[in-house]
């Protein structure tokens, strides 16, 4: 089913060489913009000229993003609707370009309970040819968490460049990974970026944040959906790799674990995950007092959505401040959550001891179910992780890698040794992805080109 995009702009492209150079420069510039935004929040000197002051009109998205009720019959990964998508690096669309054509899609998947759901995302068909061997590769891409509000979905950010609703605060977000995506696209990769279960869709559903099942199925079904799109350069039986950062890394690793039983027909050649939290309970101490302390609200709301029996017990466990925090973070993008709850300690949001709560059922079992490492992944896996990562503890990733190695998996762990720097500002979670970006992209390219892997299980 095709839906006409009433707000699609004419596609603007640059010559391939110039666009490739622009994409690579944007790859390095994304981090600079992230840091500039953070510093302007805490050290404001003048208004940010790049941020529009008008209220973003999200209602224009509702027609496409409202799932049909009931969902049409079909299989996991089947397309529900599609429409052209504007692709811009920033709101005007004049500074740099994605060298490709965007299609916004809605497709069938399943949630944490195995219930059919509609998931949205963006497929980008590259303009440049694939210079490597074999058919054009597909990257199934899961981004870092950009917030819990539907307005924060990556598929909407592609269309806007920057989402900003500044009349009610600092509800602002842009695609932090647009530099990676633009660079990979310029190098000939087809890219399918999923919004994940619950994010982007208009209605009552909330994102099932950091849920192993929902994260993995959304990415696997996104790859299936991309293969079904008409008029692309993809081979329906061609190679696929997963790419993810932070929570997206968790989803990519989950997809690798679930692939053998959930989507055995996919030809998976590798999985890349940077700064992935592989054990959920271990992330809580790092969130406490962090710039993104409000991310705990994302975790709680994700648990409520994935496990409905926990909804009221979680509300009952919160103090009035905690109730307000959970309600606010459930509808915000990342920067607003950071501003509202920066460097807050978590215990005042709970009536009882938070750490005791997560060590007792049902929460202990729920968090354990999200762990990565209990099932052998399909295809080789490349972990890139900073030793001092404040969100996803390095030791948890080491344990996941060792468990997979013991199961006979092909695992490479790259340890970024940059020392801890302003860790409550998450520098050691953000910076290594950019510093190690070329190494990571080279590993992915090797997988599609059939280069033998060099796993380092013996050294982990």
N, C-alpha and C positions, 0 to 999 in steps of 0.2 A: 504494500500500500504506500503510495507516494503522497506527501503533503506539501503543497506549495509554500515556499518561504516568503511571507509578505514583507519581511524586513531584510532580505538578502541584498547586499551591495554587489556591484559588479566586481568580479575578481580582478585584482591588480597583481601583476607579476613583474619580476625583474629578469633580465638575462640570467641564464643559469649560473655563470661564473660569479657575477656580481651578487646574485642572491645567495650563493653558497658562502661567499665571504661575509655577507651581512649576517647570515645565520650563525656563523662561527663567532663573529664579534658579539652577537647577541647572547651566545652561550656564556661568554665571560661576563657580559653586562648584567645578566639577571641577578647575580649575587650582589652586585653593587647597588642595584635598585632595592633589593630586600634590605640591605644594611642602611641605605639612605632613608627608607621609610621608617625603620625602627628608630634611628637617631633623630628623625624629625618629630617623632612622638615624644621622646624623652628630652630632647634638646632643641625645642622649636625656636627658630629665629625668624622665619618668614613662611608664608603658606607655600605648600608644594604646588608649583605651577602645572604639574602634569596631571593633577587630580581634578576632574570636573566637579563643580559644586552642585549640580542639579541632582534631583532625586532620580535614581535609576528606575525605569518603568519595567518591572518584572512581569506585569500582566500580559505583555506581548508574547511571552513564552508559554502561557498557560494552555493554549489550545494544543500545542504539540506535546507538552510535558505532562498533561493529564492522561493517565493510563485509561484505556477502555475498560469498562466494567460491565460484564465480566471480560476477562482477557480472552481473545480468540483462541480456539483450540490450535495446538501445534506442539512442536518439539522444542527442547531447549536450544537456544541460539537462533531460532527463527525470527525474522524481521517482523515487527508490528507496523512500523511506519518509518518513513525517511523524508528528509527535505534537504535542500542545499544549505550549507552553513558558511557564513562569512568567516574568514580567518584573518585576524589582525594581531600584530605584536603589541600595539598600543591603540588607543581609541580612534585616532584619526586615520589609521591605516597608511600613513605616508612615510613612516620611518621603518624601513625593513619590510620583509615579507616572508610568509611561508610559501615555499616553492611547491605548491600543490593545490588540490581542489578538495574542499571539505564537504562532508555529508554528515548531517546530524541524524542519528538513528535511535530508534527504540526497539528493543528486542526482548524475547522471553528468556528468563533465567529462573533460578530458585533461590530462596532465602535460607537462613540458618536452619529453619525447620523443614526444608524441602518443599515449601509451598511455592507454586508458580508466581512470579512477579515480573513486572516490566522494569527494565533497566535502560538508561539512556547513555549515550556516548557520542564520540565523533570519530569517523573514519577519514583519513587523509590520503588521497591518491597522489603520489609524487609526480611532478613534472619531469624530473630528471630520470634517465635510465638507471637501472641497477648495474653498476660496473663489475660486480663480482660474478662468481660462478653460479650456475643453476638459475631457477626462476626467481622472480622478485620476492624478497623476504617480507614477512609480516611481523611487526613488533606489536604485541598486545601489551599495552602500557597502562600501569596503575600509578597515579600521581600521589604525592604527599597529601596529607590532610589539609584542605583549605577552609574547613569550617563545616558546620552542620546545617546551616540554612540552605534552602534549595537554590538561592541566588549564587551560592559559592561553587556550584558545579563547574567542572572544567569545560564542559561542552558549551556553557553559557559564556565563560571567560574567553574562549576562542572568538566568540562573536563580538564581544565588547572591548577586548583588550584589557580594560580595567573595569571592574564593578565598583561603583561608588554611590552610596546613599548617605551623604554627609549631613543632611538636614536632621537626622535623628541620632547623630553620633559620628563614629568613624567606621561605619560599615563599608569596608573597602577591601578588595582582594584582586590580585592578578595572578596569572599563571606563572608561578615561580620557575617552572621547568620549561617555559616556552623556548629558551635557548637550546636545551637538549633536543626538544622535539623538532625545532627548525633545522638544527644541524643534521640530525638523523634523516630528516625528510630530504634535505639537500643532497645527502649521500645515497639516495635511492631507495630508502626503506619505505614501505607502506606502513602506516601507523594507525592502530585502533586504540583510542584512549577511552576507557570506560569511566563513567561517573561512579560506578559501584552501586550496590543494592541500597535504595532509599534516598540517594542524593540526587538532586535535580528534579525528580518527579514531583509534580504538583499534587498536593493532597495531604493526608494525615500521616503518611509513612515517613519515618525518620531513618537516617543512615545507620546501617548495622556496622558501626565503626569497629575496626580491628577484630572482626569475626572471621575465623579461619574458613568456615564453610562458605559464607556469603561472599567473602573477598575472592576466594578461589573460583567459585562458580561464575561470578560476574565477569571475571577476566577470561575464563575458558569459553563462556558463551559469547563474549564479545568477539573473540577470534572466530568462532563459528559464524557469527553474524556477518563479519567482514568478508568471509569467504563466499557468502551468498549474495553479496551486493552485485547487481548487474553492472556491466560496463567498466569494471576495474581491470587492472593488469595482473591481478593475482591468479595463480594456479590454484584451483579449489583443493588440490592435494599438496600444495606447496609447503615450505618450511615455516615454522612459527617459533618465535622466542618471546619470553616474558621479560619485562623491564619494570622495576619499581623502586621507589625511594621512600624511606620512612614507613608510614602505614601502607603505602603502595608496595614497598618491598615485602612486607608481611603478606599482602595479597598475591604477589608474584610467587613467593615461596609456597604459599598454600595451593596455588594453581598447579605448581610442579608436583606437589604431593597428591592432589586429587585427580590429575590428568589420566592416570592409568585406568581408573574405574569410572570417572565421570565423562571423559572425552577421549577415549582411546584412539579415535580415528585421527586426531590431530598429530601432525608430524613435528614434534617438539625437538628443537635442536639445542636449546639452552635456556637458562634463567639467570638474570642479573638482579641482585638486590643490594642496595646501598642503605646503610643505617637502619636496617630492618629490626624492629623489636620482635624477637622470637619467643619471648616468654612474658605474658602480659603482666603478671603480678610484680615482676622485677622492675617494671617501668614506674611504679607509683612513687618510690623514693626520689627519683629524678624529677618527677613532675612537681613534687612538693617544693615550694619556694621558687619555682621556675618562672621565666617570662610567660610561658604558656601553661601556668598552673591551671587555667581554665580548661585545659585539655582533659582533665579528669571528668568534667561535665560531658565531654564527647564520649568518653569511655562508659560512663553511667547510662547515658541516653542510648548508646549502642547496645548495651546489655538489656535495657528495658525493651527495646524494639525486637531484639533477637530472641529473648526469653520472656514472653509476656507475663509469666507468673511472678517475675521479679519487679514489676512496675510499682505496685503499691508498697512492697517491702522497702524498696529504695527510697521512695518519697517519705516513708515513715522513719527512715534512718537519718534523715537530714534535719538540721536546724533550720530556722527561718532564713538565715543567710544562705544555707545550702540549697534550699528550695528555690530561692531567687537565682542563685548561680546556675543551677541546672536548667531552669526555665530560660534564662538569658542565653547561655551558651548553646542551647538547642536550636537557636534561630540565627546565630551570628556567623560571620566569617572570621577567619583566623586573626586578623589584625585587631578587630573590635574585641574579641575574646582576650587577646594579649593585653590590650590597654586596660580593660575593665578588671582583669584579675592577675596582672603582672606581679610576680614575686610573692604571691599570697601563700600562706601555709594552709594545708588542707584540713587539718583537724577541726578548726572552728566551723566547718560545714557539716559536721557529723555529731550526733548526740552521743554515740559510743565511740570506742577506739577504732579508728579506720583500719589500722593494720591487723587488729584482731578480727574485724569483720571480713577482710579478704582472705583470712586464713581459716575461715569456717564455711561450711556449706550453707547455702547453695553456691556462694560466690567463689569459694575455693575450686569447686569442680568446674564452674563455668570458665574461670580464668585458665585452668589447666587444659580445658578443651581447645583453647586457642593456640596452644604451644605448637611451634614448628619443630619437627625433628623425629616424630614418632613413626612416620611413614616414608619409605624410600621414594625419592623424587624421580620423575621421568626426565631423563637427559641430564647433562652436566650443569652444575650450578656454580656461580661466581659470587661470593660474598665480598663486599667492600665495606670496611667498618673501621671507624676511629677507635683507638684503644680507650679514649676518655669520653665516649659518647654519653651525653647526659640522659637521653631518653631510652635508647635501647642498649642496656649494659653489654659491654663487649664479651664478658664471660658467658652470657646467655647465648650469644652467637657462636662462640667457641664450642659450647656444649651441643648446640644443634648440629654444627659441622661434624663434630666427633661422632655423634649418634648416626648421622647419615653415612659417614665413612665406614662405620662398623657394619652398616647394612649393604655395603658394596657400592655406594653412590660415588659418582665422579664429582669431587668437590675441590674448589680452589678458594682459599680465604686470603684476601689481601688486607693486611693491617696497616691502616694509616696511623703513623706515629706522631702526628702533630700534637704538641703538648696541650694540656687543658688551658683554654683561653676564654674568659668571661663565660664560663659554662652555664650559668643561669640565663644567659642570652642565647644559648644553644649553638654557639659558634662551632663546636666540635660535632654537631649533628648536621649543620648546614654546609660549612666550608669544604669538608673532604669530598663531597659529591662533585664539586666544581674542580677542585684541585686534581682529583683522580679521574675526571671525566673522559679524557682521551684514552687512558688505559682501559677504562670500562667499555668504551665504544669499540676499541680494537678487539677486545675479547669477544664481543657480540659479533663483529664482522668475521672473525675467525670461525665462529660456529657455523655461520651460513656458507662460508667458503670451504668447509670441510677440513680445516687445519686441525691436526691432532691436539687434544687438550694436554695440559700439564698440571694435573691435580697435585695438591700438596698435603694430602691426608697425613702422611708420615710426620710432617712438621707441625701439625695442629695440636 
